Amino acid sequence: MYNSIYPAYINTYQGLNNNRRITKKEDDEKSSQSSQHAENDINQGKKQNINQPFQVPNVFPNGEKVAIDYSKKQIGINQVLSDFRNTANAIGAPDDVKNEVFAYLSLIENQAQKNNPNANIIQANLKNASQILDDYITKTLNKPSKVVENWVEALFLQQIDYKMPAETVSQPEETLQIQETVIQPEPKQEKQIVNHVEYSKPQEIYIPENPELKRIFIQAKKYAAIDDKEKALYYFQTAMDTADEIGDKEAKAMIHYEEGRLYDGFKNAEDALYNYHRAAKESINNNIKARAHYSMGKIYDDYVKFEPAVQHLSAAVSFAGEADNLKLQSQALSNLARIHTQRYDKQNAYMFMDMSDVIANETKNSKIKGNILFKNARYCTKLGDNAKALEYYKNSAGEYNSSNDKENLAKNYKEAAEIMIGYGNIAKARKLLSKAFISLQGTDNLELKQEVVTALSQL
């Protein structure tokens, strides 16, 4: 059930299902096998810390003590996360592997800080993180490994407290390094449950209080809105100088964010990333941090940089949660679903779809819910799961209908009809396309109308 790669020799591990204890003989056999793996690794010039048995019980090879006390009846999620990070270090995982793992652990921390953490979401993220480490071990040893995944499965048999202690500070030194450091939010001492009767208002964007600075800043945004890059940059720089003179650090961070948006709009990725990074690093406003990380994640995704895209989008999820910006949080999760769909990683794609759906539903906003469900339907279609896609299209249509979003409702019907055509159900496809045509009456999207009419004429 366990292996010496685990955080300690667990000679008295007790499962809840059958109360069976691991015997000393079984433990010695496991350790012997692991020792043989380690010896083979040495002979082949590989790292000695992969599957090498720990010489000191309850201590990692790097000297870190094991956080979990397996003699206790209940295990804290903070202890699990601590041992998970040290396990990644103990096996010598490279930075790209650790960064991907820590992205999942960051999502777990954000969930665990809630008053009522969702155990299913936490367990799903732990499984995904364990699979990443096992994949690394498999490639390194050239031998299939489920050692970390088995450890995680064994932990699930224990009583786990999924609520993060309020005093826990869980900011690892290795957390998500891009350019400098992807900054994660500090855990709150106590987070109140919000009853979202309607879409909750996110933490406000910072507006300068100084009249002169505010005037210059607004002028810069006006020029940015009409794509006058030169004048916008001139006024942003003037605003930056003014903010520097009066010592308004938050205004400077906000200006960096707006400059990042300007460069982003003109496809200048390098300058956009620089300004977004400065905004995320220097702002104390979680909403700005979330937006900056979200924008950086989108840029890295555009350039097919999977790891940094995942890292920044995961940070956006965390900060958006702290800012109660449910819309941005659901969008970041939806983008994580999309980029895992592009890699045909079904397990992670579906996990992020489910999470985005849950968060969007909390907004109580039909248009937001409709958009997330619509995107999920498209992802399912790309994954070849047409049945699941049709379910999402159906639910999305209901939300779009409630919000009177006729154009997106028509797109929904049209794409669902395409699936029905693939099934050979022409009658159902014609009915959906007719609904799409009716929905478009009174809208100005002539191109979509023509597409619907053409599709109907071909049936």
C-alpha positions in Angstrom: 0.0 0.0 0.0 2.9 2.3 0.5 6.5 2.7 -0.6 9.7 4.3 0.8 9.1 7.3 -1.5 6.3 8.2 0.9 7.0 10.8 3.6 7.9 8.1 6.2 8.0 4.4 7.0 4.3 3.8 7.8 4.6 0.5 9.7 1.3 1.0 11.5 -0.9 2.4 8.7 -4.5 1.5 9.4 -7.2 1.6 6.8 -10.8 2.4 7.8 -12.4 -0.3 5.6 -10.8 -3.4 7.0 -8.6 -2.2 9.9 -5.7 -4.2 8.3 -2.2 -3.3 9.5 0.8 -3.4 7.3 3.1 -6.1 8.7 6.8 -5.7 9.3 7.5 -8.4 6.8 5.6 -6.6 4.1 7.3 -3.3 5.0 10.8 -5.0 4.7 9.8 -6.5 1.3 8.7 -3.1 0.0 11.9 -1.4 1.3 14.0 -4.2 -0.2 12.3 -3.7 -3.6 12.9 0.1 -3.4 16.5 -0.4 -2.4 17.0 -2.6 -5.5 15.5 0.2 -7.6 17.8 2.7 -6.1 20.8 0.4 -6.7 19.8 0.1 -10.3 19.5 3.8 -10.6 23.0 4.3 -9.2 24.4 1.8 -11.7 22.7 3.6 -14.6 23.9 7.1 -13.4 20.4 8.2 -12.4 19.4 10.2 -9.4 19.7 8.3 -6.2 16.8 10.0 -4.5 14.2 8.4 -6.8 12.6 5.5 -4.8 15.6 5.4 -2.5 14.5 4.4 1.0 14.8 7.1 3.7 17.5 6.4 6.2 15.8 8.2 9.0 12.2 7.4 9.8 9.7 10.3 9.6 12.3 12.5 7.9 12.7 13.4 4.3 16.2 13.1 2.6 16.5 16.9 2.7 16.1 17.0 6.4 12.4 18.1 6.5 10.3 16.4 9.1 7.2 14.5 8.0 4.1 16.6 8.8 1.6 13.8 9.1 1.3 11.9 12.3 -0.1 8.6 11.2 -0.8 7.5 14.8 -3.5 10.2 15.1 -7.1 9.4 14.2 -7.4 12.6 12.0 -5.0 14.1 9.5 -5.0 17.8 8.6 -5.1 18.9 5.0 -2.2 21.3 5.7 -0.1 18.3 6.8 -0.9 16.5 3.6 0.1 19.5 1.4 3.3 19.9 3.4 4.3 16.3 2.9 3.2 16.4 -0.8 5.6 19.3 -1.5 8.4 17.6 0.4 7.8 14.4 -1.6 8.2 16.4 -4.8 11.5 17.8 -3.5 12.6 14.4 -2.2 12.3 12.6 -5.6 14.2 15.4 -7.3 11.4 16.6 -9.5 12.5 19.4 -11.9 10.9 22.8 -11.7 8.4 22.3 -14.5 7.0 19.2 -12.8 6.9 20.9 -9.4 5.3 24.0 -10.8 2.5 22.0 -12.3 2.0 20.1 -9.1 2.1 23.2 -7.0 -0.6 24.7 -9.2 -3.0 22.0 -8.1 -1.9 22.3 -4.5 -2.7 26.1 -4.8 -6.3 25.2 -5.9 -6.5 22.9 -2.9 -5.4 25.6 -0.5 -7.9 28.0 -1.9 -10.7 25.5 -1.4 -9.5 24.4 2.1 -9.6 28.0 3.3 -13.4 28.1 2.9 -15.7 27.5 5.8 -17.1 24.4 4.1 -14.4 22.9 1.8 -15.5 20.6 -1.0 -13.8 17.3 -0.3 -14.4 16.0 -3.8 -12.6 19.0 -5.4 -9.7 18.6 -3.0 -9.4 14.9 -3.6 -9.6 15.3 -7.4 -6.7 17.9 -7.3 -4.6 15.6 -5.0 -5.1 12.7 -7.5 -4.1 14.9 -10.4 -1.0 16.1 -8.6 0.0 12.6 -7.6 -0.4 11.4 -11.2 2.0 14.1 -12.4 4.7 12.9 -9.9 4.1 9.3 -10.8 4.5 10.1 -14.5 7.9 11.7 -13.7 9.0 8.7 -11.6 7.8 6.4 -14.5 9.8 8.3 -17.0 12.9 8.5 -14.8 12.9 4.8 -13.8 11.5 3.6 -17.2 9.1 1.5 -15.1 5.4 2.1 -14.3 4.9 3.8 -11.0 1.8 4.6 -8.9 3.6 5.0 -5.7 2.4 8.6 -5.0 -1.1 7.9 -6.2 -1.4 4.8 -4.0 -0.2 7.0 -1.0 -2.9 9.5 -1.8 -5.5 6.8 -2.1 -4.4 5.4 1.3 -4.8 8.8 2.8 -8.4 9.0 1.6 -9.1 6.0 3.9 -8.1 8.1 6.9 -10.2 10.8 8.5 -9.0 14.0 6.9 -9.9 17.5 8.1 -10.2 19.4 4.8 -10.5 22.8 6.6 -7.2 24.7 6.6 -6.3 25.9 10.1 -6.7 29.7 10.2 -3.1 30.2 11.4 -1.5 28.1 8.7 0.8 30.0 6.3 1.2 27.8 3.3 3.5 29.7 0.9 6.2 27.3 -0.3 9.5 28.8 -1.5 9.1 27.0 -4.8 5.6 28.2 -5.6 5.1 28.9 -9.3 8.1 30.8 -10.6 7.6 32.7 -13.8 10.0 35.6 -14.6 10.3 36.3 -10.9 7.6 34.7 -8.7 3.9 34.1 -9.2 2.5 35.5 -6.0 -0.3 33.6 -4.2 -2.7 35.3 -1.9 -2.2 35.3 1.9 -4.8 33.1 3.6 -7.4 35.0 5.5 -7.8 34.4 9.3 -11.5 33.9 8.8 -13.6 33.9 5.6 -17.3 34.6 5.9 -19.8 32.5 3.9 -21.5 34.7 1.3 -25.1 34.1 0.4 -25.1 34.9 -3.3 -28.7 36.0 -3.7 -27.5 37.7 -6.9 -24.1 38.0 -8.5 -21.8 39.4 -5.8 -19.9 42.5 -6.5 -16.1 41.8 -6.7 -13.5 43.9 -4.9 -13.4 47.3 -6.6 -10.6 48.3 -9.0 -8.5 51.0 -7.5 -9.3 54.6 -8.5 -6.7 57.3 -7.5 -8.0 59.8 -5.0 -5.6 62.6 -5.9 -7.6 64.9 -8.3 -4.7 65.6 -10.7 -3.6 62.0 -10.8 -7.2 60.9 -11.3 -7.7 63.4 -14.2 -4.5 62.2 -16.0 -5.3 58.5 -15.4 -8.8 58.9 -16.9 -7.4 60.8 -19.9 -5.0 57.9 -20.5 -7.8 55.4 -20.4 -9.9 57.5 -22.8 -7.0 57.4 -25.4 -6.5 53.7 -24.8 -10.2 53.1 -25.4 -9.9 54.6 -28.9 -6.6 52.7 -29.6 -4.5 55.9 -29.7 -1.4 54.1 -28.4 1.0 57.1 -28.4 -1.2 59.5 -26.5 -2.4 56.8 -24.1 1.2 55.8 -23.2 2.1 59.5 -22.8 -0.7 60.0 -20.3 0.0 56.7 -18.5 3.6 57.7 -18.1 2.6 61.1 -16.8 0.2 59.5 -14.4 3.0 57.1 -13.3 5.3 60.1 -12.6 2.6 61.8 -10.6 1.9 58.7 -8.6 5.6 58.3 -7.9 5.8 61.9 -6.7 2.9 61.6 -4.2 3.9 58.1 -3.2 0.7 56.3 -4.4 2.0 52.7 -4.9 -1.4 51.2 -5.6 -2.0 53.8 -8.4 1.4 52.7 -9.9 0.3 49.1 -9.8 -3.0 50.0 -11.5 -1.2 52.0 -14.2 1.0 49.0 -14.9 -2.1 46.8 -15.3 -3.7 49.3 -17.7 -0.4 49.6 -19.7 -0.4 45.8 -19.9 -3.9 45.9 -21.4 -2.8 48.5 -23.9 0.3 46.5 -25.1 -1.8 43.3 -25.0 -4.3 44.9 -27.4 -1.5 45.8 -29.8 -0.1 42.2 -29.6 3.1 43.3 -27.9 3.4 40.3 -25.6 6.7 41.1 -24.1 5.7 44.6 -22.8 2.3 43.3 -21.8 3.8 40.5 -19.7 6.2 42.9 -18.0 3.5 45.4 -17.0 1.0 42.6 -15.9 3.8 41.1 -13.8 4.6 44.4 -12.1 0.9 45.0 -11.4 0.5 41.5 -9.9 3.6 41.9 -7.8 3.0 45.5 -6.6 -0.7 45.7 -6.1 -2.4 44.8 -2.8 -5.8 44.6 -4.6 -6.6 40.9 -5.1 -8.9 41.8 -8.0 -6.0 43.5 -9.9 -3.7 40.5 -9.1 -6.4 38.1 -10.4 -6.9 40.1 -13.6 -3.1 40.4 -14.2 -2.5 36.7 -13.7 -5.5 35.8 -15.9 -4.1 38.0 -18.7 -0.7 36.6 -18.4 -2.1 33.1 -18.5 -4.0 33.9 -21.7 -0.8 35.3 -23.3 1.2 32.2 -22.4 -1.6 30.0 -23.8 -1.6 32.0 -27.0 2.1 31.1 -27.4 1.4 27.5 -26.5 3.4 27.7 -23.2 1.4 25.2 -21.2 3.1 25.3 -17.8 3.2 29.0 -17.3 -0.3 29.3 -18.7 -1.6 26.8 -16.0 0.4 28.5 -13.3 -0.9 32.0 -14.0 -4.5 30.9 -14.5 -4.3 28.9 -11.3 -3.1 32.0 -9.5 -6.0 34.0 -11.1 -8.4 31.4 -9.6 -6.9 31.9 -6.1 -6.9 35.7 -6.2 -10.3 36.0 -7.8 -11.6 33.8 -5.0 -10.1 36.2 -2.4 -11.7 39.1 -4.2 -15.1 37.4 -4.5 -14.8 37.9 -8.3 -16.8 34.8 -9.2 -17.1 35.7 -12.8 -13.3 35.9 -13.3 -12.8 32.8 -11.2 -15.2 30.8 -13.4 -13.5 32.2 -16.5 -10.0 31.2 -15.3 -11.3 27.7 -14.5 -12.9 27.4 -17.9 -9.7 28.4 -19.6 -7.9 25.7 -17.6 -10.5 23.3 -18.9 -9.9 24.5 -22.4 -6.1 24.1 -22.4 -6.3 20.6 -20.9 -8.9 19.8 -23.6 -6.4 20.9 -26.2 -3.9 18.3 -24.8 -6.7 15.7 -24.7 -6.3 15.4 -21.0 -9.8 14.3 -20.3 -9.5 13.8 -16.5 -8.3 17.3 -15.9 -10.5 18.9 -18.6 -13.6 17.5 -17.0 -12.4 18.4 -13.5 -12.0 22.0 -14.5 -15.3 22.0 -16.4 -17.1 20.9 -13.3 -15.3 23.5 -11.1 -16.1 26.3 -13.5 -19.7 25.2 -13.6 -19.9 25.2 -9.8 -18.4 28.7 -9.4 -20.5 30.1 -12.3 -23.6 28.7 -10.6 -22.7 30.6 -7.4 -23.0 33.9 -9.3 -26.8 33.4 -9.8 -26.2 35.2 -13.1 -27.8 33.5 -16.1 -25.6 35.0 -18.7 -22.4 34.0 -16.8 -23.7 30.5 -16.3 -24.8 30.2 -19.9 -21.4 31.2 -21.2 -19.5 28.7 -19.0 -21.9 25.9 -19.9 -21.7 26.8 -23.6 -17.9 26.6 -23.5 -18.0 23.3 -21.6 -20.2 22.0 -24.4 -17.6 22.9 -27.0 -14.8 21.3 -25.0 -16.8 18.0 -24.7 -17.4 18.1 -28.5 -13.6 18.3 -29.0 -13.1 15.4 -26.6 -15.6 13.4 -28.6 -18.2 13.2 -25.8 -21.2 14.4 -27.8 -23.7 13.1 -25.2 -22.1 15.2 -22.5 -21.9 18.1 -24.9 -25.6 17.9 -25.7 -26.3 18.0 -21.9 -24.3 21.2 -21.6 -25.9 22.8 -24.6 -29.3 22.0 -23.2 -28.5 23.6 -19.8 -26.8 26.5 -21.5 -29.8 27.2 -23.7 -32.0 27.5 -20.6 -29.6 30.1 -19.1 -29.4 32.1 -22.3 -33.1 32.0 -22.6 -33.5 33.3 -19.0 -31.0 36.2 -19.7 -32.7 36.9 -23.1 -29.3 36.5 -24.8 -30.8 35.7 -28.2 -27.6 35.6 -30.3 -25.8 33.2 -28.0 -28.9 31.1 -27.7 -29.0 30.8 -31.5 -25.3 29.7 -31.6 -26.2 27.2 -28.9 -29.0 25.7 -31.0 -26.9 25.7 -34.2 -24.0 23.8 -32.6 -26.3 21.3 -30.9 -27.9 20.8 -34.4 -24.5 19.9 -35.9 -24.2 17.1 -33.4 -27.6 15.8 -34.2 -26.7 15.8 -37.9 -23.7 13.7 -37.0 -26.0 11.3 -35.3 -28.3 11.2 -38.4 -31.2 12.7 -36.5 -32.2 15.1 -39.2 -35.6 15.9 -37.7 -34.1 17.0 -34.4 -31.4 19.0 -36.2 -34.1 20.8 -38.2 -36.0 21.6 -35.1 -32.9 23.1 -33.4 -32.0 25.1 -36.4 -35.5 26.5 -36.6 -35.2 27.6 -33.0 -31.9 29.2 -33.8 -33.5 31.1 -36.7 -36.4 32.3 -34.5 -34.0 33.4 -31.8 -32.1 35.6 -34.2 -35.2 37.7 -35.2 -34.6 41.2 -34.0 -30.8 40.8 -33.9 -28.2 42.4 -36.2 -26.0 39.3 -36.7 -26.7 38.8 -40.5 -23.8 36.4 -40.9 -25.1 34.0 -38.3 -28.6 34.3 -39.8 -27.2 33.3 -43.2 -25.3 30.3 -41.7 -28.5 29.1 -40.0 -30.6 29.5 -43.2 -27.9 27.7 -45.3 -27.8 24.8 -42.8 -31.6 24.5 -42.9 -31.6 24.5 -46.7 -29.1 21.6 -46.8 -31.3 19.3 -44.6 
